[in-house]
């Protein structure tokens, strides 16, 4: 009986875990093999090189960040605002957030990754626009609110400010209410 090979998906998953924890430069075949407890020879049965792995990692991230999120949002239903809130919770989940932030950092140095990120962000912005449009008909206001909501969601992970008497989650929830509903 031949030796069992480490499945292709495990290499991709370990690459994504490493990307999220340490950045793209840490995604190296030798390091992944060591982390998986296997030799690097099995890697080359699936991937021509490191770049092929990186491409597949981005494919999986993009699918999880858009297709899988949108499918879950459609499955759960609700009004557009509820759907936008669910998409936000899924997008910034414990699973996707660290990968997303690492991809954003990587995109600063790699135009191809930046183009993928743009595609993902455009999909996310489209959903936000639809949600804001449910209570607003001014195209400029729809775009501004959508941008502010997305910037708050991303930027909150880099902000170290305190919110006296409130948690970060409370402040973000109130910001979402203000941005997704027409303020009184």
Secondary structure, 3 states (H helix, E strand, C coil): CCCCCCCHHHHHHHHHHHHHHHCHHHCCHHHHHHHHCCCHHHHHHCCCCHHHHHHHHHHHHHHHHHHHHHHHHHHHCCCHHHHHHHHHHHHCCCCHHHHHHHHHHHHCCCHHHHHHHHHHHHHHHHHHHHHHHCCCCCHHHHHHHHHHHHHHHHHCCCCCCCCCCCCHHHHHHHHHHHHHCCCC
